[in-house]
Amino acid sequence: MRVRVSRARAFVWAALLAAVLAVVAACGGGGDSGGGGGSIRGQTITYWASNQGASIQQDNEILRKAIARFTKQTGVKVNFKVIPWSDLFTNITTAVTSGKGPDVLNIGNTWSATLQSTGAFEPFEGSTLNAVGGKSKFLSSSWSASGKPGQTPTSIPLYGLSYGLFYNKQLFQQAGISSPPKTWSEFVADAKKLNNPSKGQYGVALEGASITENAHWAFILGRQNGGDLFDKSGKPTFDSPPIVKAVKDYVDLWGTDKVVNPSSAQWSDGTQALASFAKGKAAMTMWQNNAENNLRTNGMKRSEYGVADVPVVDGSNTPIMTHVAGINISIFKNSEHKNAALAFVKFLTSQGEQVKLNEEYGSLPVVKSAQQDPAFKTPTLKTFNQILAKHAQPMPLIDQEGQMETFIGDAVKQLIAKATTRGSVSEADVKAQLSEANQKMQAAGGGG
């Protein structure tokens, strides 16, 4: 998902799971819930949307037009609110525990297993799944992040995101680099050629204090090394050799390689690295496709940058380039207008709306038919699309996903801070920090 959330989010998960089970049983449905038929025309539903655009105002403008199309088509009115990512999970938590939430809401897809386990959301199976068009209409990689494997999902894909390598064409040309790097060693070598700290220019722009970014890259590079964050029994393996190597390679960009601005060890809000890249202060960045809106806001033209595959660790047999990033959509089980809610979800995931909304947001369609639209055949979006379709795996789908991101993301943050002050970190430093994160994860219940 695209969210940049403070670590405080993670400590809400356990409280949510403990409190919700007693409440869910008391949350009864009414009205047309249960798929009982009847006309939905004239009904009003509520919708919480996540902030997908460059601003809340832009979201309001985009969604207002989409909802007008839905109301014209179905006669159903939608009262909607766009909620910033920093507040969304807390709002969902409050709604789940109180039983007073919207009919329909967006969630970050890495939350899917946690929210699924609460029992507060409508399962997408049987007639409910058929009502929104069935599983087969969705991109399989996006569907894989709908919930725990083997369990009925309580969310379905809405917007797709994936990582890619952004590179500044002019800076590459000036450095005599003819094409973007394909392997990690090429990536580091090119970053060094493009590095010129005395002029305020660095090879790569990243955000070292971002818990979510750090967790994502530990997962992605760990998978490239053939590792996993959890073993088959659900036991965390943060300090296993493949993950240690992955994290050291990433932290070395600040430390041994010195190709990232040391100030970025404090960056965390999802804007500073992109602004640095857009203004020519960094030649490359690895980011999700919705970064394009931010780059344009910072004055960078599409013709000034290219997008390529994420570099893969040399000799990798598991060329994962992104986690399955994106936004899912759910329906509260106690919705009194379930048929209207299902009609709205079907509308948002229809071919036409998938094209319109994803084109406006700079995200990727999660519906197969919409992916064929010419709007997504631009060179950059074709690259992101094929990364999501062919080189993506979901983050571990566990109840304690927020805690997992916090523990491993903070460990990487501490290592980056140490690398910028000491100049480098050793393999032993990395293993010790990840072992501590591993112990915290085990104490929180592991991956079970």
Stockholm file with secondary structure:
# STOCKHOLM 1.0

chainA/1-448         MRVRVSRARAFVWAALLAAVLAVVAACGGGGDSGGGGGSIRGQTITYWASNQGASIQQDNEILRKAIARFTKQTGVKVNFKVIPWSDLFTNITTAVTSGKGPDVLNIGNTWSATLQSTGAFEPFEGSTLNAVGGKSKFLSSSWSASGKPGQTPTSIPLYGLSYGLFYNKQLFQQAGISSPPKTWSEFVADAKKLNNPSKGQYGVALEGASITENAHWAFILGRQNGGDLFDKSGKPTFDSPPIVKAVKDYVDLWGTDKVVNPSSAQWSDGTQALASFAKGKAAMTMWQNNAENNLRTNGMKRSEYGVADVPVVDGSNTPIMTHVAGINISIFKNSEHKNAALAFVKFLTSQGEQVKLNEEYGSLPVVKSAQQDPAFKTPTLKTFNQILAKHAQPMPLIDQEGQMETFIGDAVKQLIAKATTRGSVSEADVKAQLSEANQKMQAAGGGG
#=GR chainA/1-448 SS CCCCCCGGGHHHHHHHHHHHHHHHTTCCCCTTTTTCCCCCTTCEEEEEEECCSSSHHHHHHHHHHHHHHHHHHHCCEEEEEEECHHHHHHHHHHHHHHSCCCSEEEEEGGGHHHHHTTTCBCCCCHHHHHHTTCGGGBCHHHHTTSSSTTSCCSCEEEEEECEEEEEEHHHHHHTTCCSCCCBHHHHHHHHHHTCBGGGTBEEEECCTTCHHHHHHHHHHHHHHTTCCSBCTTSCBCTTSHHHHHHHHHHHTTTTTSCCBCGGGGGCCSSSHHHHHHHTTSEEEEEEETTHHHHHHHTTCCGGGEEEECCCBCTTCSSCCCEECEEEEEEEBTTCSCHHHHHHHHHHHTSHHHHHHHHHHHTCBCCBHHHHTSGGGCSHHHHHHHHHHHHSEECCCCCTTHHHHHHHHHHHHHHHHHHHHHHSCCCHHHHHHHHHHHHHHHHHTTTTC
#=GC SS_cons         CCCCCCGGGHHHHHHHHHHHHHHHTTCCCCTTTTTCCCCCTTCEEEEEEECCSSSHHHHHHHHHHHHHHHHHHHCCEEEEEEECHHHHHHHHHHHHHHSCCCSEEEEEGGGHHHHHTTTCBCCCCHHHHHHTTCGGGBCHHHHTTSSSTTSCCSCEEEEEECEEEEEEHHHHHHTTCCSCCCBHHHHHHHHHHTCBGGGTBEEEECCTTCHHHHHHHHHHHHHHTTCCSBCTTSCBCTTSHHHHHHHHHHHTTTTTSCCBCGGGGGCCSSSHHHHHHHTTSEEEEEEETTHHHHHHHTTCCGGGEEEECCCBCTTCSSCCCEECEEEEEEEBTTCSCHHHHHHHHHHHTSHHHHHHHHHHHTCBCCBHHHHTSGGGCSHHHHHHHHHHHHSEECCCCCTTHHHHHHHHHHHHHHHHHHHHHHSCCCHHHHHHHHHHHHHHHHHTTTTC
//
